[in-house]
Every structure is written in structure tokens, then in C-alpha cells.
């Protein structure tokens, strides 16, 4: 959900996706409030963080969420 207060409209979101086995982090630009991750490896633990940004810059990141993918 968008923040309850802000100094300008949100222009987009960034998703930080970390593969916990390798430590490799990807940053994805997301236009809407939902995004479908594809190409994830099965039985792999990932860490996710999100932030919103506007023309003033980025906000604070969310708390880290850890998820594990299942089989096919």
C-alpha cells in the first residue's frame, strides 16, 4: 500500500531481491503496486525489500521478507 502521508506522488517502486545462497542482489524497477517474479530457482531462499520513490528521491526500505521457493 502507498504511504499514509508523503510530500509528493509516488513515481514508482524498487524491489531488492537477494538470492541468499549466493548473496547476489538484483534491483528491479516496478511501475505498479504488484509484480510477478519469474525465473526463480526452485528450493531457494530469497530476501525481498521494497521502497517507493518520487521526484524528491527514494523513501525508506521496507523490512526484509524472506521466502523460499517450492518445486516446479
N, C-alpha and C positions, 0 to 999 in steps of 0.2 A: 504494500500500500504506500501511497505517497506520504511524505511527512505531514504532520498536522499543522505545521507552520513553515514559512520559508520567505526568503527575500526576493525570489523570482521564480517563474515557472520552470519546472524540470524539463531539461532538453533531452535527457537520456539516462541510461544506467550502464554501469560497468560490472561485469561478473568476473571474479577472480577464481579460477578453477585450478587446484593443485592436485596432482597425482601423488598421493602420499608415499607410494613405493619408490618413486624416482625423485621426488621433490620438485619436479618440473611444474612451473606455474604458467598458465595461459591467461591473458586478459581479453575478454570479449566485450564489444560494444553492443548494447541491446537497446533497441528503439522503444519497445513496448514494455508492459509490465509482466510479460511471460516470455519464456524462451525454452525451446526443446533442445537439449544437449544430445548430440549424435556422435557416434564413433568412439564411445567409451569402451574400455576393456572390461570383460566380464570378471567377476570376483575381485574387483579392485576398489580400494578405499580412496575417496576423493574428499577434498576440503573445498567448501564454497564460501565466498564472501561477496557482498554486493555493496554498491554505493550509487547514489544519484548525483548528477551534476547539472549545473546551469551555467549561464554566461559568466557568473562570478567564480566558477571553479567547482571542484568536487566537494561533496559533503563527507561526513564520517562513514567509514565502512560499517557494515552490519557485524554482528557477532558471527564467528565462524560456525558453519554447519558441516558436520562430517557425515558422509553417506557411503554405502558400499553397494556396488552393482551386483546384480544376480547373474545367473547363467543366461543363455540366449532366451 
